[in-house]
């Protein structure tokens, strides 16, 4: 787990009104390609989805797009990706994106982006995976959600022992280092857990 080979990026099929979001998508895509980290994403060629995918490709990186049949036209399926998988429904798309990725980054987006992010946080909370989940908080986009998480904790709906595990990066340049560090910690913890008790000290 310590080696990050691919990152699933969740982001909007719209570009949004703030140019900083598209700039962040370009920077992230180029950084992933430079590090040899493949992109797993929703397969579209519009909005931030298309921006991050084209940035990876332009920098010589690998892109895997996973798109449901009914969204091929609406999200203008990217045909330049090295691998494009057309699936029958959203459930299959999300499962395959999870299986193909070593970590998850949520960039700004709409309801679909939020739903994908929250699903991964839920699975992690329930102990179904330990893959890093990171929110790229460009121009404080995710601040209302982070405030909602705090409100849920304060109201007793996120109980001790069921904390939501996520990373928050304020700068694009911090994304990959933070993910790699988190993955390394998980790897060390899992390796230690497998050691006989006497070898841990």
N, C-alpha and C positions, 0 to 999 in steps of 0.2 A: 504493500500500500504506500510505502514511502516514495515510490517513483510515480509521479503524475504523468501519465501518457496522454490523457484526453480530459478536456473540461467541457461539460455541458453548459452552454450559456442560454439562459432564459431572458428574453427581451421583447420589446414591442414590435409588432408588424407595422406600426406607424413610427415615424421619426420623432414625433413630439415637437413642441414649439421651441425648445431650448437647444441651440446648436451645440452646447457642451456635451450633450448626450451622444450625438453622432461622433463628435471628436473622440470621446472616450471609447466608443465602440471600435473606431479605427485603430486607436493606440493599443487597445487590448488585443485585437486580432493580430496586429503586427508583432506584439510581444510574445503571444502564444506561438506563432510560427517561428520566431527567432529561437525560442527555447525547445523547439521540436515537439510542442504539445498540440495535439489535434483538437479540432473543434467538433463537438456534437451539438446540433441545434435543430430547429424546427423545419428547415428545408426551404424557407421562403427567400425571395430576392427583393423584398421591399422593407421599408422601415429600418429600424436598428438591426433586425435579423439579417437583412441583406447587407447592411454596412459592415457588420462584424465578419460575416462569411467572406465577403469580397476582400476585406483587409487581410484575412488569413491567407487566402489564395494569392493575392498580390505579393505577399511576402514569402511565397513558396511553401506554405503550410498545407496541411491536410484537413479536408472538411467532409464530415458525414452529415447529410441532411436526412431527416426522418419526417415525412409529411403524409397526412391522411389524403386519400383520394379526393375527398370532397373539397379540400383546400388547395389543390394544385393550381387552380385558376385564381382563386381569391388572394392567395399569398404569393402568386407568381413564382412557381417553383424554380429554384436555382438549378440550371442545367450544367453548370461548370464544376460542380463539386465532384471530387474523386469517387464518392459513394453517395448515392441517393436511394433511399428506401421508401417506397410508397406502401402505406399500411391501410387497413380498412377503417380504422377508427382512432379516436383520441386516446383511448385506454392503451391500445397497442403502441401508439407513438410514445406515450410517456413511459411505458415499461421499457421499451427498447432504448430510449434516451438514458434512462437510469442504468440499464445494463452496460451500455457502451461507455459510460463516463466514470472517471475516478474522482471527480469533484464537480460542484455546481456553482455557477455564478449567476446571480440575478441582477440584471441591469434594469433601468427604468422600462416600464411597460404598463399594460392595462390589466384587465381582469384575468386574461389567460396567463400572463406572466405571474401574477399574484397567486393564482391557483396552483401553478406548477411549483412555485417556491414553497408554498405552505404545505403541499403534499410531501415534499422532501423533508421539511422540518418535522412534520408529523411522524413520518417513518423513522427519522433519527430519534425523536423523542420516545418512540415506542421500542427502540432498540433494534430496529430492522436493518440499519446500516450505520457506519461511522465515517462515511465519506464527507469531506469538508463541504459546507454550504456557506457561501459568502454573498453578502449584499454589497454591491458597488454603489455607494451612496453619493453619486454625482449630484452636486448642488443640493444636497440634503433631500433628495427625492424620497428616500425611505424613512425619513424622520417620523412621519405620522404613524407608520406601521410599528416602528420601534417603540413609540409612545404607547401604542395599543398593547404591545407585548408587556410593557411595564404595568399598564393598567390591569391586564389579566392576572399578572402576578400579585399585584396589590389587592385584588379582589378575591384571591384564593383559587383561581381557576387554573393556574400553572403552579402546581404544588411542589414542595421540596422533593427531589428525587425524580421529578419529571420536567426538569428545566429544558428550555428550548435551546439547542446548541447551534450557534451560527457565528460567523465572523462578519465584521463590517469594515470595509476599506473606504477611506475618504478619497484616496488617490489611486488612479489606474495602476501606477507603478508598484503599488503595494499588493496588488491582487495575487500575482503568482507567488511571490515570496511568502505571503501569509498562508496560502493554500499548501505550499510545500512544507512549511514548518508544521502546520496542523497535521498533515499526513504523516510526517516523520514522528510526531508525538504519538499518534495512534499506533504506528508500527512498533515503536519502542514499548508501549504499554502492552500490546498484544504479545510481543516476544517475551516480556517479563512475566506475563500471566501464564505462559507455557512452561516457564522454568520450574524445576523442583524448588520447594520452599527454601531449602538451604543454600541455593545458588543465588538468591535474590539480594543477599546482603554481603 
